[in-house]
């Protein structure tokens, strides 16, 4: 870890004693599965870490953060976390709920009357609540910008609210609100607009003041990388496999890109160290420190987190055995354990953060590569890695 990343804010997220790490033999299985998957999917650069009780137990950095510059992935490398950003937006809504500024049963049209322009074959748009948006059960479409044809001149994502409003009369709800799960990125842009209306702060200012700053996430940001962190920013890469020649092509997308208006649902950039600090907060890993407990409870109470981690809607028609959605967190049951987390992908970056609230175990990983064609063995290797991650989280402390 570079010295620039060492600060009092990271005091809780430190390497565990060597004896403890050596005793965690499950790390070797996880490490092997991680290496196998990154190789099978031709990942240029990636990083993974495990945590217990707020401490980083083990970490593996693989490959290059930037091939052209010859920069390897290090502890300081900054990845893009995509939809894991949604958990920040959800926590902000819960903060405002807990402070009496809104309720989860408020109608979204109370804040965004523009949404009445959407076609709703199931009833009135006034029936849709904030709770439905947070649980991906409101019926909105998945994509924010569904009209792209991958032309070089097209924007990466829409950049103005007015663009989304202009599309509303040409959209329809996909299912009856509250009746099922349907992942939606626009839903979190709408929630961000609620935060801005209630507080008067732009979304990023609110998140900075009420989550990142109190937690000490000093290397987290959105949009362009601050100059003092630029050397640590990872590039991101698309991989293609020619169906005829079987030749592999790796294309760099550039270190910077503009997420546009999608920032509240996918704009977070940070090194894994910041995500580890965030995971310590999510798992309430205070180390018995009363001051830290007060800080955590001030940001959001355990009672509110428990509410967020209660199943609202199953992810599939087969029922909650396949997983369910709480209030912006994915929930999985493994034996007697509850696994909570979120994944993320934007541009060619991909990531995941999973944790067990009871044991305070967590696994965090990020990749700077996405394959646009299925590579031989990659899907199976990814399944094996997912299984190993969940088995690690099922273990007792």
Secondary structure, 3 states (H helix, E strand, C coil): CCHHHCCHHHCCCCECCHHHHHHCCHHHHHHHHHHHHHHHCCCCEEEEEEEECCEEEEEEEEEEEECCCCEECCCCCEEECHHHHHHHHHHHHHHHHHCCCCCCCCEHHHHCHHHHHCECCCCCHHHCEHHHHHCCCCCCCCCCCCCCCCCCCCCCCCCCHHHHHHHHCCCECCCCCCCCCCCCCHHHHHHHHHHHHHHCCCHHHHHHHHHHHHHCCCCCECCCCCHHHHHHECCCEEEEECCCCCCEEEEECCCCCCCHHHHHHHCCEEEHHHHHHHHHHHCCCCCCCHHHHHHHHHHCCHHHHHHHCCCCEECCCCCHHHCEECCCCEEEEECCEEEEEEEEEECCEEEEEEEECCCCEEEEEEECEEECCCCCCHHHHHHHHHHHHHHHHHCCC
